[in-house]
Amino acid sequence: MRTPTYGLLLAGGKSSRMGRDKADLKIVDGLSMRDSGMELLGAVTAQSYLAIAGDDTRNYNHPTIQDLRDNAGPLAGLEAAFRHSPEAAWLVTACDLPFLTSSTLKYLVESRAPSSDATCFTSRFDGKPEPLCTIYEPSAHPSLKKVLSEGIRCARRFLSTLNRKEIELPELSALDNCNRPEDLEEARLSLNHGRTLKKVFVEYCGVLREDAGCHSEEFQTRSVTAAGLWEELRLSRALSLEIDSVKVAINDEFKSWNQPLTEEDKVTLFPPFAGG
């Protein structure tokens, strides 16, 4: 008999970079990311649950599973899920994935390999396994207990230890997440008004030039704002800085990160400089 697949939406994080609970954010159609994520999971799994912190006493309109330990990140949610239903495979997603669609989750479920420990997507940026949109089989449970006992808290590191089936994303932006206010604006504009492919010219300064391995480049992007472009570049070029420490100029004028991009814009990225 085929092992059932249950859904787990991770919503117990601190959302420190966003400054408020990401799960409460409404991006499109008036649905919070919590409600949207649960709706997506409910369509492809036999049962779905909201993973919350162990000290969270709020009432939700969804079944919940509380973390069994503090400060263990996503792995705490998966641990609690296996404790709740050890016989099930768990499709785990995060609540901060505004571009995730039902077709992407359906493809993951259809691609499931029960003989592996996990079935996962690979990152569109570095090809590494994506742990927060993955089906974890019951056979992954012993490995999870082992890494937690060793103090490992990194979900990607855990997934990398498993025998897994890797598949490519059918929709490239499906796992682009929303960690900061700038990401939120990018998601809202993209989902409410659409994205188009455009060509921009990127100039790197200082340490960013060293990170990127070039002074400038022509870059094809579907990002709507400068912040969306930065996130694409940060991940694909392994840029070492966070957005808070970088300034952006568009066509030689300093702009906010929420500035919309247009075809053939020149985008210059400035790291912090000594003395200013």
C-alpha positions as a Python dict, from the first residue, in 0.01 Angstrom:
ca = {
    (1, 'M'): (0, 0, 0),
    (2, 'R'): (139, 339, -102),
    (3, 'T'): (249, 561, 186),
    (4, 'P'): (13, 860, 219),
    (5, 'T'): (146, 1210, 159),
    (6, 'Y'): (66, 1475, 418),
    (7, 'G'): (141, 1845, 388),
    (8, 'L'): (333, 2065, 632),
    (9, 'L'): (346, 2442, 596),
    (10, 'L'): (633, 2591, 797),
    (11, 'A'): (513, 2907, 972),
    (12, 'G'): (703, 2912, 1300),
    (13, 'G'): (992, 3139, 1199),
    (14, 'K'): (1076, 3473, 1360),
    (15, 'S'): (1047, 3684, 1040),
    (16, 'S'): (1314, 3918, 1181),
    (17, 'R'): (1419, 4058, 842),
    (18, 'M'): (1060, 4131, 740),
    (19, 'G'): (982, 4302, 1072),
    (20, 'R'): (642, 4128, 1104),
    (21, 'D'): (501, 3779, 1070),
    (22, 'K'): (543, 3680, 705),
    (23, 'A'): (260, 3431, 727),
    (24, 'D'): (13, 3716, 788),
    (25, 'L'): (115, 3910, 476),
    (26, 'K'): (-141, 3944, 198),
    (27, 'I'): (2, 3962, -152),
    (28, 'V'): (-274, 3868, -394),
    (29, 'D'): (-650, 3790, -381),
    (30, 'G'): (-673, 3903, -17),
    (31, 'L'): (-529, 3574, 112),
    (32, 'S'): (-252, 3567, 370),
    (33, 'M'): (54, 3365, 275),
    (34, 'R'): (-47, 3123, 550),
    (35, 'D'): (-393, 3065, 404),
    (36, 'S'): (-262, 3053, 48),
    (37, 'G'): (4, 2797, 139),
    (38, 'M'): (-245, 2576, 321),
    (39, 'E'): (-483, 2594, 27),
    (40, 'L'): (-208, 2483, -210),
    (41, 'L'): (-103, 2193, 13),
    (42, 'G'): (-460, 2084, 74),
    (43, 'A'): (-511, 2036, -299),
    (44, 'V'): (-229, 1782, -337),
    (45, 'T'): (-207, 1599, -1),
    (46, 'A'): (-437, 1375, 200),
    (47, 'Q'): (-407, 1597, 509),
    (48, 'S'): (-224, 1923, 566),
    (49, 'Y'): (-98, 2093, 881),
    (50, 'L'): (48, 2424, 989),
    (51, 'A'): (383, 2392, 1169),
    (52, 'I'): (408, 2647, 1449),
    (53, 'A'): (647, 2729, 1732),
    (54, 'G'): (614, 2535, 2054),
    (55, 'D'): (510, 2846, 2249),
    (56, 'D'): (257, 2971, 1991),
    (57, 'T'): (-84, 2983, 2161),
    (58, 'R'): (-280, 3157, 1885),
    (59, 'N'): (-588, 2999, 1731),
    (60, 'Y'): (-570, 2920, 1360),
    (61, 'N'): (-831, 2803, 1115),
    (62, 'H'): (-603, 2514, 1024),
    (63, 'P'): (-483, 2195, 1196),
    (64, 'T'): (-150, 2264, 1365),
    (65, 'I'): (159, 2073, 1475),
    (66, 'Q'): (380, 2242, 1733),
    (67, 'D'): (760, 2223, 1731),
    (68, 'L'): (907, 1993, 1994),
    (69, 'R'): (1224, 2198, 2039),
    (70, 'D'): (1333, 2561, 2014),
    (71, 'N'): (1583, 2715, 1771),
    (72, 'A'): (1599, 2418, 1535),
    (73, 'G'): (1445, 2597, 1236),
    (74, 'P'): (1259, 2398, 970),
    (75, 'L'): (1396, 2068, 1101),
    (76, 'A'): (1198, 2116, 1422),
    (77, 'G'): (879, 2126, 1219),
    (78, 'L'): (968, 1811, 1028),
    (79, 'E'): (1065, 1635, 1351),
    (80, 'A'): (725, 1717, 1502),
    (81, 'A'): (548, 1604, 1184),
    (82, 'F'): (717, 1262, 1191),
    (83, 'R'): (630, 1231, 1560),
    (84, 'H'): (268, 1312, 1474),
    (85, 'S'): (241, 1068, 1180),
    (86, 'P'): (553, 855, 1133),
    (87, 'E'): (383, 641, 869),
    (88, 'A'): (333, 934, 630),
    (89, 'A'): (554, 1102, 374),
    (90, 'W'): (564, 1476, 440),
    (91, 'L'): (550, 1740, 169),
    (92, 'V'): (715, 2035, 342),
    (93, 'T'): (688, 2391, 214),
    (94, 'A'): (757, 2733, 363),
    (95, 'C'): (498, 3006, 407),
    (96, 'D'): (716, 3270, 236),
    (97, 'L'): (697, 3140, -121),
    (98, 'P'): (458, 3379, -297),
    (99, 'F'): (532, 3242, -645),
    (100, 'L'): (463, 2878, -558),
    (101, 'T'): (177, 2737, -766),
    (102, 'S'): (-50, 2436, -757),
    (103, 'S'): (103, 2307, -1081),
    (104, 'T'): (452, 2307, -926),
    (105, 'L'): (332, 2112, -622),
    (106, 'K'): (136, 1873, -842),
    (107, 'Y'): (451, 1807, -1046),
    (108, 'L'): (646, 1735, -727),
    (109, 'V'): (382, 1487, -607),
    (110, 'E'): (366, 1316, -946),
    (111, 'S'): (748, 1288, -947),
    (112, 'R'): (764, 1139, -599),
    (113, 'A'): (1002, 845, -557),
    (114, 'P'): (896, 648, -246),
    (115, 'S'): (1209, 431, -275),
    (116, 'S'): (1424, 739, -205),
    (117, 'D'): (1442, 926, 125),
    (118, 'A'): (1326, 1246, -41),
    (119, 'T'): (1207, 1398, -367),
    (120, 'C'): (1317, 1757, -413),
    (121, 'F'): (1368, 2041, -657),
    (122, 'T'): (1710, 2183, -736),
    (123, 'S'): (1785, 2553, -707),
    (124, 'R'): (1767, 2750, -1031),
    (125, 'F'): (2071, 2945, -912),
    (126, 'D'): (2327, 2693, -787),
    (127, 'G'): (2174, 2352, -862),
    (128, 'K'): (2172, 2251, -495),
    (129, 'P'): (1873, 2068, -342),
    (130, 'E'): (1588, 2287, -215),
    (131, 'P'): (1481, 2158, 129),
    (132, 'L'): (1170, 2372, 175),
    (133, 'C'): (961, 2230, -105),
    (134, 'T'): (1041, 1862, -67),
    (135, 'I'): (867, 1532, 1),
    (136, 'Y'): (1037, 1351, 291),
    (137, 'E'): (967, 977, 312),
    (138, 'P'): (938, 790, 645),
    (139, 'S'): (1285, 647, 571),
    (140, 'A'): (1428, 999, 626),
    (141, 'H'): (1318, 1002, 990),
    (142, 'P'): (1619, 813, 1137),
    (143, 'S'): (1859, 1047, 955),
    (144, 'L'): (1667, 1347, 1087),
    (145, 'K'): (1697, 1224, 1445),
    (146, 'K'): (2070, 1169, 1391),
    (147, 'V'): (2146, 1517, 1256),
    (148, 'L'): (1939, 1685, 1527),
    (149, 'S'): (2126, 1487, 1793),
    (150, 'E'): (2451, 1616, 1639),
    (151, 'G'): (2333, 1976, 1665),
    (152, 'I'): (2282, 2024, 1291),
    (153, 'R'): (2006, 2275, 1218),
    (154, 'C'): (2057, 2347, 846),
    (155, 'A'): (1774, 2198, 638),
    (156, 'R'): (1978, 2193, 317),
    (157, 'R'): (2266, 2019, 492),
    (158, 'F'): (2024, 1755, 620),
    (159, 'L'): (1868, 1705, 276),
    (160, 'S'): (2215, 1668, 125),
    (161, 'T'): (2276, 1363, 347),
    (162, 'L'): (1970, 1178, 214),
    (163, 'N'): (1926, 943, -77),
    (164, 'R'): (1709, 1171, -289),
    (165, 'K'): (1549, 1214, -628),
    (166, 'E'): (1623, 1559, -770),
    (167, 'I'): (1402, 1727, -1028),
    (168, 'E'): (1414, 2064, -1201),
    (169, 'L'): (1161, 2335, -1133),
    (170, 'P'): (888, 2353, -1396),
    (171, 'E'): (843, 2723, -1310),
    (172, 'L'): (1174, 2895, -1245),
    (173, 'S'): (1055, 3152, -991),
    (174, 'A'): (834, 2911, -794),
    (175, 'L'): (1070, 2896, -494),
    (176, 'D'): (1174, 3263, -488),
    (177, 'N'): (1106, 3361, -129),
    (178, 'C'): (997, 3675, 51),
    (179, 'N'): (1223, 3769, 344),
    (180, 'R'): (1233, 4149, 338),
    (181, 'P'): (995, 4439, 269),
    (182, 'E'): (1169, 4485, -67),
    (183, 'D'): (1091, 4123, -158),
    (184, 'L'): (729, 4182, -61),
    (185, 'E'): (697, 4476, -301),
    (186, 'E'): (858, 4273, -580),
    (187, 'A'): (611, 3989, -521),
    (188, 'R'): (307, 4216, -507),
    (189, 'L'): (395, 4397, -828),
    (190, 'S'): (485, 4074, -1006),
    (191, 'L'): (175, 3879, -907),
    (192, 'N'): (-72, 4162, -955),
    (193, 'H'): (70, 4312, -1275),
    (194, 'G'): (280, 4037, -1431),
    (195, 'R'): (644, 4004, -1533),
    (196, 'T'): (809, 4054, -1870),
    (197, 'L'): (1158, 3961, -1982),
    (198, 'K'): (1386, 4263, -2011),
    (199, 'K'): (1753, 4334, -2074),
    (200, 'V'): (1946, 4550, -1828),
    (201, 'F'): (2311, 4649, -1800),
    (202, 'V'): (2466, 4585, -1459),
    (203, 'E'): (2780, 4757, -1329),
    (204, 'Y'): (2954, 4625, -1017),
    (205, 'C'): (3171, 4836, -787),
    (206, 'G'): (3427, 4746, -521),
    (207, 'V'): (3399, 4404, -363),
    (208, 'L'): (3091, 4327, -572),
    (209, 'R'): (3311, 4342, -882),
    (210, 'E'): (3539, 4082, -726),
    (211, 'D'): (3242, 3863, -629),
    (212, 'A'): (3086, 3877, -975),
    (213, 'G'): (3418, 3829, -1152),
    (214, 'C'): (3349, 4113, -1393),
    (215, 'H'): (3314, 4491, -1411),
    (216, 'S'): (2980, 4483, -1591),
    (217, 'E'): (2745, 4253, -1777),
    (218, 'E'): (2426, 4241, -1978),
    (219, 'F'): (2160, 4054, -1780),
    (220, 'Q'): (1821, 3914, -1877),
    (221, 'T'): (1566, 3944, -1598),
    (222, 'R'): (1196, 3916, -1531),
    (223, 'S'): (1225, 4105, -1203),
    (224, 'V'): (999, 4407, -1169),
    (225, 'T'): (1206, 4608, -920),
    (226, 'A'): (1572, 4673, -847),
    (227, 'A'): (1534, 4458, -534),
    (228, 'G'): (1417, 4162, -739),
    (229, 'L'): (1714, 4201, -971),
    (230, 'W'): (1951, 4223, -673),
    (231, 'E'): (1823, 3894, -533),
    (232, 'E'): (1872, 3723, -870),
    (233, 'L'): (2227, 3858, -893),
    (234, 'R'): (2309, 3782, -529),
    (235, 'L'): (2219, 3417, -570),
    (236, 'S'): (2343, 3355, -923),
    (237, 'R'): (2671, 3549, -882),
    (238, 'A'): (2735, 3454, -517),
    (239, 'L'): (2752, 3818, -408),
    (240, 'S'): (2879, 3844, -53),
    (241, 'L'): (2675, 4141, 74),
    (242, 'E'): (2316, 4180, 188),
    (243, 'I'): (2085, 4436, 33),
    (244, 'D'): (2091, 4657, 345),
    (245, 'S'): (2456, 4746, 287),
    (246, 'V'): (2434, 4812, -88),
    (247, 'K'): (2314, 5121, -276),
    (248, 'V'): (2168, 5114, -624),
    (249, 'A'): (2177, 5372, -903),
    (250, 'I'): (1958, 5341, -1210),
    (251, 'N'): (2071, 5535, -1515),
    (252, 'D'): (2324, 5720, -1296),
    (253, 'E'): (2073, 5833, -1030),
    (254, 'F'): (2048, 5679, -684),
    (255, 'K'): (1711, 5512, -635),
    (256, 'S'): (1524, 5307, -376),
    (257, 'W'): (1525, 4931, -411),
    (258, 'N'): (1154, 4945, -499),
    (259, 'Q'): (1230, 5136, -820),
    (260, 'P'): (1068, 4962, -1120),
    (261, 'L'): (1301, 4843, -1396),
    (262, 'T'): (1257, 4912, -1765),
    (263, 'E'): (1421, 4776, -2079),
    (264, 'E'): (1792, 4862, -2115),
    (265, 'D'): (1823, 5033, -1776),
    (266, 'K'): (2178, 5074, -1649),
    (267, 'V'): (2194, 4944, -1292),
    (268, 'T'): (2501, 5027, -1082),
    (269, 'L'): (2561, 4851, -750),
    (270, 'F'): (2769, 5023, -480),
    (271, 'P'): (2904, 4841, -173),
    (272, 'P'): (2993, 5037, 142),
    (273, 'F'): (3313, 5235, 106),
    (274, 'A'): (3556, 5324, 384),
    (275, 'G'): (3483, 5669, 520),
    (276, 'G'): (3136, 5695, 370),
}
